[in-house]
Amino acid sequence: MSKKVMLIDDDQEFLAILTERLEIRGFEVAPFASAKKALERLPQSTFDVIILDLQMPEMDGLQTLERLSEMAADLPILLLTAHATVAKGVRAMKLGAADVLEKPV
């Protein structure tokens, strides 16, 4: 049985490439270009992991992480960012992120 990944990133090109690469490796991927749409979908689906971009319009990754942690506290959440700072990494871990990874991955 393949693992289900929720992938959230506002960069359409990156979203498509990472989705393709994960699917090639046997993952089932649900890509979302909007954190709000992903949050709406979460209660209706089961995922094994969430991969989340840090810098997004409307709702950034840290705000999204906070909401996701409330909705699915036991679900591992990985943050991806091209704009990593120690402060953001520490805050993300305190909010429940399993790890913070720097783009490109």
Biopython code that builds the backbone (N, CA, C, O; Angstrom):
import numpy as np
from Bio.PDB.StructureBuilder import StructureBuilder

atoms = [
    (1, "MET", "N", (0.845, -1.179, 0.000)),
    (1, "MET", "CA", (0.000, 0.000, 0.000)),
    (1, "MET", "C", (0.891, 1.244, 0.000)),
    (1, "MET", "O", (1.805, 1.357, 0.817)),
    (2, "SER", "N", (0.624, 2.168, -0.911)),
    (2, "SER", "CA", (1.464, 3.364, -0.994)),
    (2, "SER", "C", (1.105, 4.367, 0.097)),
    (2, "SER", "O", (-0.030, 4.429, 0.569)),
    (3, "LYS", "N", (2.090, 5.133, 0.473)),
    (3, "LYS", "CA", (1.900, 6.188, 1.468)),
    (3, "LYS", "C", (1.265, 7.390, 0.795)),
    (3, "LYS", "O", (1.590, 7.715, -0.347)),
    (4, "LYS", "N", (0.345, 8.058, 1.515)),
    (4, "LYS", "CA", (-0.342, 9.226, 0.978)),
    (4, "LYS", "C", (0.307, 10.498, 1.498)),
    (4, "LYS", "O", (0.499, 10.671, 2.702)),
    (5, "VAL", "N", (0.642, 11.386, 0.565)),
    (5, "VAL", "CA", (1.317, 12.634, 0.882)),
    (5, "VAL", "C", (0.434, 13.809, 0.489)),
    (5, "VAL", "O", (-0.042, 13.885, -0.643)),
    (6, "MET", "N", (0.219, 14.723, 1.428)),
    (6, "MET", "CA", (-0.408, 16.001, 1.106)),
    (6, "MET", "C", (0.737, 16.974, 0.858)),
    (6, "MET", "O", (1.586, 17.180, 1.726)),
    (7, "LEU", "N", (0.755, 17.570, -0.328)),
    (7, "LEU", "CA", (1.822, 18.480, -0.719)),
    (7, "LEU", "C", (1.224, 19.865, -0.931)),
    (7, "LEU", "O", (0.319, 20.037, -1.747)),
    (8, "ILE", "N", (1.735, 20.858, -0.191)),
    (8, "ILE", "CA", (1.193, 22.217, -0.262)),
    (8, "ILE", "C", (2.312, 23.181, -0.629)),
    (8, "ILE", "O", (3.273, 23.355, 0.120)),
    (9, "ASP", "N", (2.169, 23.810, -1.805)),
    (9, "ASP", "CA", (3.165, 24.788, -2.256)),
    (9, "ASP", "C", (2.507, 25.689, -3.294)),
    (9, "ASP", "O", (1.837, 25.190, -4.198)),
    (10, "ASP", "N", (2.681, 26.983, -3.188)),
    (10, "ASP", "CA", (2.054, 27.913, -4.121)),
    (10, "ASP", "C", (2.781, 28.002, -5.457)),
    (10, "ASP", "O", (2.224, 28.536, -6.416)),
    (11, "ASP", "N", (3.994, 27.501, -5.549)),
    (11, "ASP", "CA", (4.764, 27.516, -6.791)),
    (11, "ASP", "C", (4.304, 26.331, -7.648)),
    (11, "ASP", "O", (4.661, 25.183, -7.381)),
    (12, "GLN", "N", (3.512, 26.627, -8.674)),
    (12, "GLN", "CA", (2.898, 25.577, -9.489)),
    (12, "GLN", "C", (3.933, 24.652, -10.136)),
    (12, "GLN", "O", (3.735, 23.438, -10.192)),
    (13, "GLU", "N", (5.026, 25.224, -10.620)),
    (13, "GLU", "CA", (6.055, 24.412, -11.275)),
    (13, "GLU", "C", (6.720, 23.463, -10.274)),
    (13, "GLU", "O", (6.896, 22.279, -10.561)),
    (14, "PHE", "N", (7.089, 23.982, -9.101)),
    (14, "PHE", "CA", (7.704, 23.147, -8.071)),
    (14, "PHE", "C", (6.722, 22.067, -7.618)),
    (14, "PHE", "O", (7.107, 20.914, -7.423)),
    (15, "LEU", "N", (5.463, 22.442, -7.452)),
    (15, "LEU", "CA", (4.426, 21.508, -7.032)),
    (15, "LEU", "C", (4.309, 20.349, -8.026)),
    (15, "LEU", "O", (4.223, 19.188, -7.624)),
    (16, "ALA", "N", (4.308, 20.662, -9.299)),
    (16, "ALA", "CA", (4.203, 19.629, -10.337)),
    (16, "ALA", "C", (5.426, 18.721, -10.353)),
    (16, "ALA", "O", (5.297, 17.502, -10.466)),
    (17, "ILE", "N", (6.602, 19.311, -10.241)),
    (17, "ILE", "CA", (7.842, 18.516, -10.280)),
    (17, "ILE", "C", (7.943, 17.600, -9.063)),
    (17, "ILE", "O", (8.247, 16.416, -9.203)),
    (18, "LEU", "N", (7.689, 18.139, -7.871)),
    (18, "LEU", "CA", (7.801, 17.316, -6.665)),
    (18, "LEU", "C", (6.715, 16.239, -6.645)),
    (18, "LEU", "O", (6.963, 15.117, -6.202)),
    (19, "THR", "N", (5.531, 16.571, -7.116)),
    (19, "THR", "CA", (4.463, 15.571, -7.207)),
    (19, "THR", "C", (4.911, 14.418, -8.099)),
    (19, "THR", "O", (4.780, 13.252, -7.729)),
    (20, "GLU", "N", (5.437, 14.747, -9.269)),
    (20, "GLU", "CA", (5.897, 13.717, -10.208)),
    (20, "GLU", "C", (7.005, 12.854, -9.590)),
    (20, "GLU", "O", (6.980, 11.629, -9.708)),
    (21, "ARG", "N", (7.964, 13.492, -8.940)),
    (21, "ARG", "CA", (9.079, 12.738, -8.353)),
    (21, "ARG", "C", (8.618, 11.823, -7.224)),
    (21, "ARG", "O", (9.125, 10.710, -7.084)),
    (22, "LEU", "N", (7.675, 12.274, -6.429)),
    (22, "LEU", "CA", (7.157, 11.431, -5.346)),
    (22, "LEU", "C", (6.340, 10.266, -5.909)),
    (22, "LEU", "O", (6.431, 9.143, -5.414)),
    (23, "GLU", "N", (5.542, 10.539, -6.945)),
    (23, "GLU", "CA", (4.740, 9.472, -7.549)),
    (23, "GLU", "C", (5.622, 8.409, -8.200)),
    (23, "GLU", "O", (5.308, 7.220, -8.139)),
    (24, "ILE", "N", (6.719, 8.828, -8.820)),
    (24, "ILE", "CA", (7.662, 7.873, -9.409)),
    (24, "ILE", "C", (8.206, 6.934, -8.337)),
    (24, "ILE", "O", (8.496, 5.770, -8.612)),
    (25, "ARG", "N", (8.341, 7.439, -7.130)),
    (25, "ARG", "CA", (8.863, 6.638, -6.015)),
    (25, "ARG", "C", (7.770, 5.869, -5.271)),
    (25, "ARG", "O", (8.024, 5.277, -4.222)),
    (26, "GLY", "N", (6.554, 5.882, -5.818)),
    (26, "GLY", "CA", (5.489, 5.048, -5.267)),
    (26, "GLY", "C", (4.559, 5.722, -4.283)),
    (26, "GLY", "O", (3.709, 5.054, -3.695)),
    (27, "PHE", "N", (4.689, 7.022, -4.083)),
    (27, "PHE", "CA", (3.793, 7.727, -3.176)),
    (27, "PHE", "C", (2.522, 8.152, -3.907)),
    (27, "PHE", "O", (2.547, 8.433, -5.105)),
    (28, "GLU", "N", (1.433, 8.196, -3.184)),
    (28, "GLU", "CA", (0.192, 8.765, -3.689)),
    (28, "GLU", "C", (0.169, 10.216, -3.210)),
    (28, "GLU", "O", (0.210, 10.468, -2.005)),
    (29, "VAL", "N", (0.104, 11.171, -4.138)),
    (29, "VAL", "CA", (0.263, 12.587, -3.794)),
    (29, "VAL", "C", (-1.010, 13.372, -4.082)),
    (29, "VAL", "O", (-1.614, 13.244, -5.147)),
    (30, "ALA", "N", (-1.399, 14.185, -3.109)),
    (30, "ALA", "CA", (-2.502, 15.133, -3.283)),
    (30, "ALA", "C", (-1.882, 16.526, -3.235)),
    (30, "ALA", "O", (-1.600, 17.042, -2.153)),
    (31, "PRO", "N", (-1.664, 17.146, -4.416)),
    (31, "PRO", "CA", (-1.033, 18.468, -4.442)),
    (31, "PRO", "C", (-2.049, 19.594, -4.269)),
    (31, "PRO", "O", (-3.162, 19.535, -4.792)),
    (32, "PHE", "N", (-1.642, 20.618, -3.526)),
    (32, "PHE", "CA", (-2.473, 21.792, -3.305)),
    (32, "PHE", "C", (-1.632, 23.043, -3.486)),
    (32, "PHE", "O", (-0.539, 23.144, -2.929)),
    (33, "ALA", "N", (-2.135, 23.997, -4.263)),
    (33, "ALA", "CA", (-1.449, 25.266, -4.475)),
    (33, "ALA", "C", (-1.889, 26.303, -3.452)),
    (33, "ALA", "O", (-1.390, 27.428, -3.454)),
    (34, "SER", "N", (-2.811, 25.936, -2.588)),
    (34, "SER", "CA", (-3.355, 26.852, -1.586)),
    (34, "SER", "C", (-3.476, 26.141, -0.246)),
    (34, "SER", "O", (-4.008, 25.033, -0.169)),
    (35, "ALA", "N", (-2.986, 26.775, 0.797)),
    (35, "ALA", "CA", (-3.106, 26.199, 2.141)),
    (35, "ALA", "C", (-4.567, 26.088, 2.553)),
    (35, "ALA", "O", (-4.957, 25.115, 3.198)),
    (36, "LYS", "N", (-5.369, 27.069, 2.189)),
    (36, "LYS", "CA", (-6.789, 27.046, 2.559)),
    (36, "LYS", "C", (-7.508, 25.848, 1.951)),
    (36, "LYS", "O", (-8.321, 25.207, 2.618)),
    (37, "LYS", "N", (-7.213, 25.543, 0.688)),
    (37, "LYS", "CA", (-7.845, 24.382, 0.047)),
    (37, "LYS", "C", (-7.376, 23.077, 0.698)),
    (37, "LYS", "O", (-8.161, 22.143, 0.860)),
    (38, "ALA", "N", (-6.108, 23.019, 1.066)),
    (38, "ALA", "CA", (-5.576, 21.831, 1.738)),
    (38, "ALA", "C", (-6.250, 21.625, 3.093)),
    (38, "ALA", "O", (-6.601, 20.502, 3.455)),
    (39, "LEU", "N", (-6.428, 22.715, 3.838)),
    (39, "LEU", "CA", (-7.082, 22.623, 5.139)),
    (39, "LEU", "C", (-8.529, 22.168, 5.007)),
    (39, "LEU", "O", (-9.032, 21.441, 5.864)),
    (40, "GLU", "N", (-9.198, 22.586, 3.948)),
    (40, "GLU", "CA", (-10.572, 22.152, 3.712)),
    (40, "GLU", "C", (-10.629, 20.652, 3.409)),
    (40, "GLU", "O", (-11.585, 19.977, 3.789)),
    (41, "ARG", "N", (-9.628, 20.144, 2.739)),
    (41, "ARG", "CA", (-9.600, 18.736, 2.315)),
    (41, "ARG", "C", (-9.177, 17.780, 3.427)),
    (41, "ARG", "O", (-9.601, 16.625, 3.443)),
    (42, "LEU", "N", (-8.349, 18.252, 4.353)),
    (42, "LEU", "CA", (-7.770, 17.374, 5.372)),
    (42, "LEU", "C", (-8.810, 16.536, 6.123)),
    (42, "LEU", "O", (-8.597, 15.334, 6.282)),
    (43, "PRO", "N", (-9.912, 17.106, 6.587)),
    (43, "PRO", "CA", (-10.865, 16.274, 7.341)),
    (43, "PRO", "C", (-11.512, 15.161, 6.523)),
    (43, "PRO", "O", (-12.032, 14.201, 7.092)),
    (44, "GLN", "N", (-11.487, 15.277, 5.204)),
    (44, "GLN", "CA", (-12.143, 14.293, 4.344)),
    (44, "GLN", "C", (-11.206, 13.194, 3.864)),
    (44, "GLN", "O", (-11.648, 12.252, 3.206)),
    (45, "SER", "N", (-9.928, 13.297, 4.181)),
    (45, "SER", "CA", (-8.945, 12.353, 3.656)),
    (45, "SER", "C", (-7.997, 11.884, 4.750)),
    (45, "SER", "O", (-7.931, 12.459, 5.836)),
    (46, "THR", "N", (-7.268, 10.825, 4.431)),
    (46, "THR", "CA", (-6.253, 10.304, 5.339)),
    (46, "THR", "C", (-4.896, 10.440, 4.657)),
    (46, "THR", "O", (-4.722, 10.029, 3.510)),
    (47, "PHE", "N", (-3.944, 11.019, 5.369)),
    (47, "PHE", "CA", (-2.594, 11.190, 4.836)),
    (47, "PHE", "C", (-1.591, 10.617, 5.827)),
    (47, "PHE", "O", (-1.857, 10.533, 7.026)),
    (48, "ASP", "N", (-0.430, 10.225, 5.303)),
    (48, "ASP", "CA", (0.647, 9.712, 6.146)),
    (48, "ASP", "C", (1.652, 10.800, 6.503)),
    (48, "ASP", "O", (2.349, 10.703, 7.513)),
    (49, "VAL", "N", (1.722, 11.833, 5.672)),
    (49, "VAL", "CA", (2.656, 12.935, 5.905)),
    (49, "VAL", "C", (2.168, 14.162, 5.128)),
    (49, "VAL", "O", (1.480, 14.041, 4.114)),
    (50, "ILE", "N", (2.535, 15.331, 5.623)),
    (50, "ILE", "CA", (2.251, 16.579, 4.922)),
    (50, "ILE", "C", (3.577, 17.274, 4.662)),
    (50, "ILE", "O", (4.411, 17.410, 5.558)),
    (51, "ILE", "N", (3.758, 17.714, 3.420)),
    (51, "ILE", "CA", (4.929, 18.506, 3.043)),
    (51, "ILE", "C", (4.404, 19.888, 2.702)),
    (51, "ILE", "O", (3.535, 20.037, 1.843)),
    (52, "LEU", "N", (4.934, 20.896, 3.377)),
    (52, "LEU", "CA", (4.353, 22.233, 3.368)),
    (52, "LEU", "C", (5.408, 23.288, 3.084)),
    (52, "LEU", "O", (6.469, 23.291, 3.707)),
    (53, "ASP", "N", (5.121, 24.183, 2.146)),
    (53, "ASP", "CA", (6.007, 25.308, 1.858)),
    (53, "ASP", "C", (5.869, 26.343, 2.982)),
    (53, "ASP", "O", (4.795, 26.500, 3.563)),
    (54, "LEU", "N", (6.944, 27.029, 3.273)),
    (54, "LEU", "CA", (6.925, 28.024, 4.341)),
    (54, "LEU", "C", (6.382, 29.368, 3.871)),
    (54, "LEU", "O", (5.558, 29.975, 4.554)),
    (55, "GLN", "N", (6.829, 29.832, 2.727)),
    (55, "GLN", "CA", (6.454, 31.164, 2.271)),
    (55, "GLN", "C", (5.384, 31.067, 1.184)),
    (55, "GLN", "O", (5.661, 30.697, 0.043)),
    (56, "MET", "N", (4.142, 31.413, 1.576)),
    (56, "MET", "CA", (3.019, 31.375, 0.650)),
    (56, "MET", "C", (2.131, 32.597, 0.892)),
    (56, "MET", "O", (2.109, 33.144, 1.995)),
    (57, "PRO", "N", (1.397, 33.024, -0.145)),
    (57, "PRO", "CA", (0.450, 34.120, 0.049)),
    (57, "PRO", "C", (-0.771, 33.641, 0.835)),
    (57, "PRO", "O", (-0.928, 32.440, 1.054)),
    (58, "GLU", "N", (-1.598, 34.521, 1.243)),
    (58, "GLU", "CA", (-2.826, 34.260, 1.996)),
    (58, "GLU", "C", (-2.537, 33.722, 3.394)),
    (58, "GLU", "O", (-2.844, 34.380, 4.388)),
    (59, "MET", "N", (-1.959, 32.548, 3.473)),
    (59, "MET", "CA", (-1.659, 31.911, 4.755)),
    (59, "MET", "C", (-0.273, 31.287, 4.633)),
    (59, "MET", "O", (-0.076, 30.378, 3.827)),
    (60, "ASP", "N", (0.688, 31.761, 5.420)),
    (60, "ASP", "CA", (2.052, 31.231, 5.282)),
    (60, "ASP", "C", (2.165, 29.857, 5.938)),
    (60, "ASP", "O", (1.233, 29.377, 6.583)),
    (61, "GLY", "N", (3.318, 29.246, 5.759)),
    (61, "GLY", "CA", (3.531, 27.890, 6.255)),
    (61, "GLY", "C", (3.415, 27.744, 7.759)),
    (61, "GLY", "O", (2.917, 26.730, 8.248)),
    (62, "LEU", "N", (3.869, 28.748, 8.500)),
    (62, "LEU", "CA", (3.779, 28.657, 9.959)),
    (62, "LEU", "C", (2.332, 28.745, 10.428)),
    (62, "LEU", "O", (1.931, 28.023, 11.340)),
    (63, "GLN", "N", (1.548, 29.624, 9.813)),
    (63, "GLN", "CA", (0.119, 29.712, 10.148)),
    (63, "GLN", "C", (-0.586, 28.403, 9.781)),
    (63, "GLN", "O", (-1.422, 27.900, 10.532)),
    (64, "THR", "N", (-0.236, 27.871, 8.625)),
    (64, "THR", "CA", (-0.828, 26.612, 8.174)),
    (64, "THR", "C", (-0.420, 25.471, 9.102)),
    (64, "THR", "O", (-1.245, 24.633, 9.466)),
    (65, "LEU", "N", (0.853, 25.444, 9.480)),
    (65, "LEU", "CA", (1.356, 24.418, 10.398)),
    (65, "LEU", "C", (0.584, 24.441, 11.717)),
    (65, "LEU", "O", (0.232, 23.393, 12.258)),
    (66, "GLU", "N", (0.331, 25.620, 12.214)),
    (66, "GLU", "CA", (-0.415, 25.750, 13.470)),
    (66, "GLU", "C", (-1.812, 25.144, 13.330)),
    (66, "GLU", "O", (-2.259, 24.406, 14.208)),
    (67, "ARG", "N", (-2.490, 25.448, 12.246)),
    (67, "ARG", "CA", (-3.833, 24.898, 12.005)),
    (67, "ARG", "C", (-3.784, 23.388, 11.797)),
    (67, "ARG", "O", (-4.611, 22.655, 12.339)),
    (68, "LEU", "N", (-2.809, 22.925, 11.007)),
    (68, "LEU", "CA", (-2.681, 21.489, 10.756)),
    (68, "LEU", "C", (-2.405, 20.727, 12.041)),
    (68, "LEU", "O", (-2.944, 19.640, 12.248)),
    (69, "SER", "N", (-1.570, 21.287, 12.904)),
    (69, "SER", "CA", (-1.237, 20.636, 14.174)),
    (69, "SER", "C", (-2.467, 20.495, 15.061)),
    (69, "SER", "O", (-2.594, 19.521, 15.803)),
    (70, "GLU", "N", (-3.365, 21.461, 14.985)),
    (70, "GLU", "CA", (-4.613, 21.385, 15.757)),
    (70, "GLU", "C", (-5.541, 20.320, 15.185)),
    (70, "GLU", "O", (-6.237, 19.628, 15.928)),
    (71, "MET", "N", (-5.544, 20.195, 13.864)),
    (71, "MET", "CA", (-6.462, 19.276, 13.187)),
    (71, "MET", "C", (-5.974, 17.827, 13.188)),
    (71, "MET", "O", (-6.779, 16.897, 13.241)),
    (72, "ALA", "N", (-4.651, 17.639, 13.130)),
    (72, "ALA", "CA", (-4.075, 16.290, 13.030)),
    (72, "ALA", "C", (-2.749, 16.269, 13.777)),
    (72, "ALA", "O", (-1.683, 16.245, 13.161)),
    (73, "ALA", "N", (-2.814, 16.278, 15.086)),
    (73, "ALA", "CA", (-1.629, 16.422, 15.940)),
    (73, "ALA", "C", (-0.599, 15.312, 15.740)),
    (73, "ALA", "O", (0.594, 15.555, 15.926)),
    (74, "ASP", "N", (-1.018, 14.113, 15.371)),
    (74, "ASP", "CA", (-0.087, 12.997, 15.246)),
    (74, "ASP", "C", (0.488, 12.832, 13.840)),
    (74, "ASP", "O", (1.278, 11.917, 13.608)),
    (75, "LEU", "N", (0.114, 13.684, 12.909)),
    (75, "LEU", "CA", (0.554, 13.587, 11.521)),
    (75, "LEU", "C", (1.891, 14.300, 11.333)),
    (75, "LEU", "O", (2.000, 15.480, 11.665)),
    (76, "PRO", "N", (2.923, 13.609, 10.801)),
    (76, "PRO", "CA", (4.209, 14.269, 10.578)),
    (76, "PRO", "C", (4.081, 15.349, 9.498)),
    (76, "PRO", "O", (3.490, 15.128, 8.441)),
    (77, "ILE", "N", (4.645, 16.515, 9.792)),
    (77, "ILE", "CA", (4.605, 17.644, 8.868)),
    (77, "ILE", "C", (6.032, 18.119, 8.622)),
    (77, "ILE", "O", (6.760, 18.450, 9.558)),
    (78, "LEU", "N", (6.421, 18.149, 7.344)),
    (78, "LEU", "CA", (7.739, 18.632, 6.947)),
    (78, "LEU", "C", (7.571, 19.988, 6.283)),
    (78, "LEU", "O", (6.717, 20.150, 5.411)),
    (79, "LEU", "N", (8.374, 20.958, 6.683)),
    (79, "LEU", "CA", (8.351, 22.262, 6.047)),
    (79, "LEU", "C", (9.485, 22.371, 5.054)),
    (79, "LEU", "O", (10.619, 21.986, 5.338)),
    (80, "LEU", "N", (9.168, 22.902, 3.882)),
    (80, "LEU", "CA", (10.165, 23.179, 2.853)),
    (80, "LEU", "C", (10.271, 24.688, 2.708)),
    (80, "LEU", "O", (9.259, 25.390, 2.721)),
    (81, "THR", "N", (11.488, 25.188, 2.569)),
    (81, "THR", "CA", (11.635, 26.624, 2.382)),
    (81, "THR", "C", (12.916, 26.956, 1.642)),
    (81, "THR", "O", (13.939, 26.285, 1.783)),
    (82, "ALA", "N", (12.828, 28.000, 0.858)),
    (82, "ALA", "CA", (14.014, 28.573, 0.225)),
    (82, "ALA", "C", (14.513, 29.743, 1.064)),
    (82, "ALA", "O", (15.531, 30.357, 0.744)),
    (83, "HIS", "N", (13.794, 30.043, 2.132)),
    (83, "HIS", "CA", (14.091, 31.201, 2.979)),
    (83, "HIS", "C", (14.250, 30.775, 4.434)),
    (83, "HIS", "O", (13.566, 31.293, 5.316)),
    (84, "ALA", "N", (15.141, 29.843, 4.677)),
    (84, "ALA", "CA", (15.316, 29.304, 6.026)),
    (84, "ALA", "C", (16.074, 30.277, 6.926)),
    (84, "ALA", "O", (17.046, 30.911, 6.518)),
    (85, "THR", "N", (15.601, 30.368, 8.143)),
    (85, "THR", "CA", (16.330, 31.066, 9.197)),
    (85, "THR", "C", (16.249, 30.185, 10.436)),
    (85, "THR", "O", (15.351, 29.352, 10.559)),
    (86, "VAL", "N", (17.173, 30.370, 11.333)),
    (86, "VAL", "CA", (17.158, 29.590, 12.569)),
    (86, "VAL", "C", (15.882, 29.881, 13.345)),
    (86, "VAL", "O", (15.256, 28.966, 13.880)),
    (87, "ALA", "N", (15.493, 31.153, 13.407)),
    (87, "ALA", "CA", (14.294, 31.539, 14.157)),
    (87, "ALA", "C", (13.040, 30.861, 13.595)),
    (87, "ALA", "O", (12.210, 30.357, 14.353)),
    (88, "LYS", "N", (12.906, 30.850, 12.271)),
    (88, "LYS", "CA", (11.739, 30.200, 11.657)),
    (88, "LYS", "C", (11.779, 28.694, 11.890)),
    (88, "LYS", "O", (10.743, 28.077, 12.140)),
    (89, "GLY", "N", (12.957, 28.104, 11.810)),
    (89, "GLY", "CA", (13.091, 26.674, 12.058)),
    (89, "GLY", "C", (12.710, 26.297, 13.472)),
    (89, "GLY", "O", (12.010, 25.309, 13.691)),
    (90, "VAL", "N", (13.167, 27.075, 14.426)),
    (90, "VAL", "CA", (12.837, 26.824, 15.839)),
    (90, "VAL", "C", (11.335, 26.975, 16.056)),
    (90, "VAL", "O", (10.711, 26.148, 16.720)),
    (91, "ARG", "N", (10.761, 28.036, 15.494)),
    (91, "ARG", "CA", (9.315, 28.258, 15.654)),
    (91, "ARG", "C", (8.526, 27.104, 15.032)),
    (91, "ARG", "O", (7.552, 26.625, 15.612)),
    (92, "ALA", "N", (8.953, 26.666, 13.853)),
    (92, "ALA", "CA", (8.272, 25.557, 13.190)),
    (92, "ALA", "C", (8.319, 24.290, 14.037)),
    (92, "ALA", "O", (7.317, 23.585, 14.161)),
    (93, "MET", "N", (9.465, 24.006, 14.611)),
    (93, "MET", "CA", (9.594, 22.805, 15.451)),
    (93, "MET", "C", (8.717, 22.928, 16.701)),
    (93, "MET", "O", (8.113, 21.946, 17.133)),
    (94, "LYS", "N", (8.650, 24.121, 17.277)),
    (94, "LYS", "CA", (7.788, 24.327, 18.452)),
    (94, "LYS", "C", (6.318, 24.162, 18.102)),
    (94, "LYS", "O", (5.518, 23.750, 18.942)),
    (95, "LEU", "N", (5.961, 24.484, 16.855)),
    (95, "LEU", "CA", (4.571, 24.337, 16.409)),
    (95, "LEU", "C", (4.250, 22.903, 15.995)),
    (95, "LEU", "O", (3.101, 22.589, 15.683)),
    (96, "GLY", "N", (5.261, 22.034, 15.990)),
    (96, "GLY", "CA", (4.986, 20.631, 15.720)),
    (96, "GLY", "C", (5.572, 20.059, 14.442)),
    (96, "GLY", "O", (5.298, 18.905, 14.112)),
    (97, "ALA", "N", (6.367, 20.825, 13.714)),
    (97, "ALA", "CA", (6.989, 20.301, 12.493)),
    (97, "ALA", "C", (7.949, 19.164, 12.840)),
    (97, "ALA", "O", (8.682, 19.238, 13.827)),
    (98, "ALA", "N", (7.938, 18.125, 12.030)),
    (98, "ALA", "CA", (8.871, 17.023, 12.228)),
    (98, "ALA", "C", (10.273, 17.427, 11.779)),
    (98, "ALA", "O", (11.266, 16.968, 12.343)),
    (99, "ASP", "N", (10.351, 18.293, 10.755)),
    (99, "ASP", "CA", (11.637, 18.768, 10.251)),
    (99, "ASP", "C", (11.413, 19.962, 9.346)),
    (99, "ASP", "O", (10.307, 20.187, 8.855)),
    (100, "VAL", "N", (12.481, 20.729, 9.129)),
    (100, "VAL", "CA", (12.459, 21.855, 8.201)),
    (100, "VAL", "C", (13.578, 21.605, 7.201)),
    (100, "VAL", "O", (14.742, 21.475, 7.579)),
    (101, "LEU", "N", (13.220, 21.540, 5.924)),
    (101, "LEU", "CA", (14.176, 21.253, 4.864)),
    (101, "LEU", "C", (14.305, 22.451, 3.942)),
    (101, "LEU", "O", (13.332, 23.158, 3.679)),
    (102, "GLU", "N", (15.517, 22.671, 3.456)),
    (102, "GLU", "CA", (15.764, 23.806, 2.581)),
    (102, "GLU", "C", (15.634, 23.399, 1.119)),
    (102, "GLU", "O", (16.143, 22.359, 0.701)),
    (103, "LYS", "N", (14.939, 24.244, 0.347)),
    (103, "LYS", "CA", (14.833, 24.036, -1.102)),
    (103, "LYS", "C", (16.149, 24.475, -1.719)),
    (103, "LYS", "O", (16.780, 25.392, -1.194)),
    (104, "PRO", "N", (16.586, 23.869, -2.795)),
    (104, "PRO", "CA", (15.950, 22.734, -3.462)),
    (104, "PRO", "C", (16.232, 21.431, -2.724)),
    (104, "PRO", "O", (17.295, 21.251, -2.131)),
    (105, "VAL", "N", (15.279, 20.547, -2.774)),
    (105, "VAL", "CA", (15.441, 19.235, -2.141)),
    (105, "VAL", "C", (15.635, 18.178, -3.200)),
    (105, "VAL", "O", (15.791, 17.001, -2.876)),
]
sb = StructureBuilder()
sb.init_structure("model")
sb.init_model(0)
sb.init_chain("A")
sb.init_seg("    ")
for serial, (resi, resn, name, xyz) in enumerate(atoms, 1):
    if name == "N":
        sb.init_residue(resn, " ", resi, " ")
    sb.init_atom(name, np.array(xyz, "f"), 0.0, 1.0, " ", f" {name:<3s}", serial, name[0])
structure = sb.get_structure()
